[in-house]
């Protein structure tokens, strides 16, 4: 299940992408499949070995271009282990709502994104999230360890990204069919996976994701503006007047150099963790 629109992200083969808070790697795998050099970073080290194994399997099976870099880094969003202006694209999906000092994380992402690069940031949308919080205290912090610590309006997210010196240029909402699923889970208990209604709705979502039938795709498209579970914002790092050329062959050479540096960091971080 992808939250980010890769066309709006502007991803092209050879781009160096940071998937910040990669989790199980759903966005990382799609970036890799599309020909990007990829660094998947997560604070939880246990998330990374399966992602690394899948990236290697994709290369072995020809599901990603031969020679692509796929690196995994165990790191902290508030202290990213990368040089300034390293990445062409950054994805930060469903992460900011977990971080106490979210504005510091946004500043770090701005630092490591190259001028002209794009950040796709996603957070739970205000109304669906507000309902979840109202239905169950176990859904969010402090009762849920590592859970959500705030609810964003889209305006608040845009304002904080603006303060980190990004230029927000577009947004949309997605996953409307997932909102009732989480409301249901909150009603019966967020950790209750055996409830018959929860299991039945989960099967519906799996059917939707695997088969993508017209009826559910149409329903979700119509409902997304009202009850989409996530809001996605696309923010650009302004290009400095007189800055270095970041297009064409010059950018690809710079990308490969940055990717090699990131791979060294990855080996160090995953070994020491």
C-alpha positions in Angstrom: 0.0 0.0 0.0 1.6 3.2 -1.2 0.7 6.6 0.3 3.0 8.8 -1.8 2.3 9.6 -5.5 5.7 9.0 -7.2 4.8 11.3 -10.1 4.2 14.2 -7.8 7.4 13.3 -6.0 9.2 13.5 -9.4 11.2 10.4 -8.9 13.5 9.5 -11.8 15.9 6.6 -12.3 19.3 7.3 -10.8 17.9 9.6 -8.1 19.2 9.1 -4.6 16.3 8.7 -2.2 16.1 8.7 1.6 13.1 6.8 3.0 13.2 8.3 6.5 11.3 6.1 8.9 11.2 3.3 6.4 9.5 0.7 8.6 8.8 -2.5 6.7 10.0 -0.8 3.5 6.8 -0.4 1.4 8.0 2.9 -0.1 11.6 1.8 -0.3 10.8 -1.1 -2.4 8.8 1.0 -4.9 11.7 3.5 -5.2 14.1 0.7 -5.8 11.9 -0.9 -8.4 11.7 2.4 -10.2 15.5 2.7 -10.5 16.4 4.9 -7.6 19.4 4.5 -5.4 18.0 4.1 -2.0 18.8 4.6 1.7 16.2 3.2 4.0 16.6 4.7 7.5 14.7 3.7 10.7 15.2 4.3 14.4 14.2 0.6 15.1 17.1 -1.6 14.1 14.9 -4.7 14.0 13.0 -3.3 11.0 16.1 -3.1 8.8 17.3 -6.7 8.2 14.1 -7.8 6.4 14.2 -4.6 4.3 17.8 -5.3 3.3 17.0 -8.9 2.5 14.1 -7.8 0.2 16.2 -5.3 -1.6 18.9 -7.9 -2.3 16.2 -10.4 -3.5 14.8 -7.7 -5.8 18.2 -7.3 -7.4 18.7 -11.1 -7.7 15.3 -11.5 -9.4 15.7 -8.6 -11.8 12.9 -6.6 -10.1 15.3 -3.6 -9.8 18.0 -2.4 -12.2 21.3 -4.1 -11.9 23.9 -2.0 -10.0 21.3 -0.1 -8.0 22.3 0.9 -4.5 20.1 -0.3 -1.7 21.4 0.6 1.8 19.8 0.4 5.2 20.8 2.7 8.1 19.9 2.6 11.8 19.6 6.2 12.7 17.9 9.1 14.5 15.7 11.6 12.6 17.0 14.3 14.8 20.7 13.6 13.9 20.8 12.2 10.4 24.2 10.7 9.5 24.5 12.3 6.1 26.2 15.3 4.6 24.4 18.5 3.6 22.6 18.4 0.2 22.9 14.6 -0.2 19.5 13.4 -1.4 17.4 14.1 -4.6 14.2 13.0 -3.0 13.0 12.2 0.5 10.0 10.3 1.7 8.9 10.7 5.3 5.7 8.7 5.7 3.7 8.5 9.0 6.7 9.6 11.0 6.3 13.2 12.3 3.3 12.3 14.5 5.6 10.0 16.5 8.4 12.6 17.1 8.3 15.0 20.0 10.6 17.5 18.4 9.1 17.3 14.9 10.3 20.7 13.8 13.9 19.6 14.5 13.4 16.5 12.3 12.0 18.8 9.5 15.1 21.0 9.8 17.4 17.9 9.4 15.5 16.7 6.3 15.9 20.2 4.8 19.6 20.0 5.5 20.2 16.7 3.8 17.9 17.4 0.8 19.7 19.0 -2.2 18.5 22.3 -3.5 15.7 21.6 -6.0 14.9 18.3 -4.3 11.5 17.3 -3.1 10.2 16.0 0.2 7.0 13.9 0.4 5.7 14.0 4.0 2.6 12.1 5.1 0.8 12.3 8.4 -2.6 11.0 9.6 -5.3 13.4 8.5 -7.0 15.5 11.3 -10.6 14.2 11.2 -10.0 10.5 11.0 -7.2 10.8 13.6 -9.4 12.9 15.9 -12.0 10.2 15.9 -9.5 7.5 16.6 -8.2 9.4 19.6 -11.7 10.0 20.9 -12.6 6.3 20.6 -9.6 4.8 22.4 -6.8 6.1 24.6 -4.9 3.0 23.8 -4.5 4.1 20.2 -2.1 7.0 21.0 0.6 8.0 23.5 1.1 7.8 26.4 -0.8 4.5 26.7 0.6 3.3 23.3 4.4 3.0 23.6 5.9 4.9 20.6 2.5 6.0 19.6 1.2 9.2 18.1 2.0 12.3 20.2 0.0 14.9 18.2 -2.8 15.4 15.7 -2.0 17.6 12.7 -4.2 19.8 10.6 -2.8 20.2 7.1 -2.3 23.9 7.8 -0.2 23.0 10.9 2.0 20.6 8.8 2.4 23.2 6.1 3.3 25.9 8.6 6.0 23.8 10.2 7.5 22.8 6.9 7.5 26.5 5.9 9.4 27.3 9.1 12.0 24.7 8.2 12.4 26.7 4.9 10.6 24.3 2.6 8.3 25.5 -0.2 5.0 23.5 0.0 3.6 23.1 -3.5 0.9 20.5 -3.3 -1.0 18.0 -1.2 -3.7 15.3 -1.4 -5.4 12.8 0.8 -5.4 9.0 0.5 -6.7 5.7 2.0 -10.3 6.7 2.8 -11.3 3.0 3.1 -8.8 2.6 5.9 -10.4 5.2 8.2 -13.4 3.1 9.1 -11.1 0.1 9.7 -9.2 2.1 12.3 -12.3 3.5 13.9 -13.6 -0.1 14.2 -10.3 -1.2 15.7 -10.4 1.6 18.2 -13.9 0.6 19.2 -13.0 -3.0 20.0 -9.5 -2.3 21.2 -6.5 -1.3 19.0 -4.7 -4.6 19.7 -7.7 -6.8 19.2 -7.0 -8.6 15.9 -9.4 -11.5 16.5 -12.6 -9.5 16.4 -14.8 -10.9 13.6 -15.7 -7.5 12.2 -12.0 -6.4 12.3 -11.0 -9.5 10.5 -13.7 -9.2 7.9 -12.8 -5.5 7.2 -9.1 -6.5 6.9 -10.0 -9.1 4.3 -11.8 -6.4 2.4 -8.7 -4.1 2.5 -6.5 -7.0 1.3 -8.8 -7.7 -1.6 -8.8 -4.0 -2.5 -5.0 -3.8 -2.4 -4.4 -7.0 -4.3 -7.2 -6.9 -6.9 -7.8 -3.2 -7.1 -11.5 -3.6 -8.2 -13.2 -0.7 -9.8 -15.9 -0.4 -7.1 -13.4 0.1 -4.2 -11.0 2.3 -6.3 -13.9 4.5 -7.3 -15.3 4.7 -3.7 -11.9 5.6 -2.3 -11.3 8.3 -4.9 -14.7 9.9 -4.1 -14.2 9.7 -0.3 -10.5 10.7 -0.1 -11.1 14.4 0.1 -13.5 14.0 3.1 -12.2 11.0 5.1 -8.8 10.0 3.6 -6.8 8.5 6.5 -3.5 10.3 5.5 -2.6 13.7 4.1 0.4 13.9 1.8 2.3 17.1 1.3 5.0 17.8 -1.3 7.6 20.3 -0.3 10.6 21.6 -2.3 13.9 22.9 -1.1 14.5 26.1 -3.0 17.4 26.3 -5.4 19.9 29.0 -4.3 20.6 31.7 -6.9 23.9 30.9 -8.6 23.9 27.4 -7.1 25.7 24.4 -8.5 24.3 22.6 -11.5 22.1 19.7 -10.3 20.7 18.6 -13.6 21.8 16.0 -16.2 25.1 14.2 -16.0 26.4 16.6 -13.3 23.6 15.6 -11.0 23.9 11.9 -11.7 27.6 12.0 -10.9 26.9 13.8 -7.7 24.2 11.3 -6.8 26.4 8.3 -7.3 29.1 10.0 -5.1 26.5 10.7 -2.4 25.2 7.1 -2.7 28.6 5.7 -2.2 29.0 7.8 0.9 25.7 6.7 2.2 26.6 3.0 1.7 29.7 3.5 3.9 27.5 5.0 6.6 25.0 2.1 6.2 27.7 -0.5 6.8 29.0 1.3 9.8 25.6 2.0 11.4 24.2 -1.5 10.9 27.3 -3.1 12.2 27.5 -1.0 15.3 23.8 -1.1 16.2 
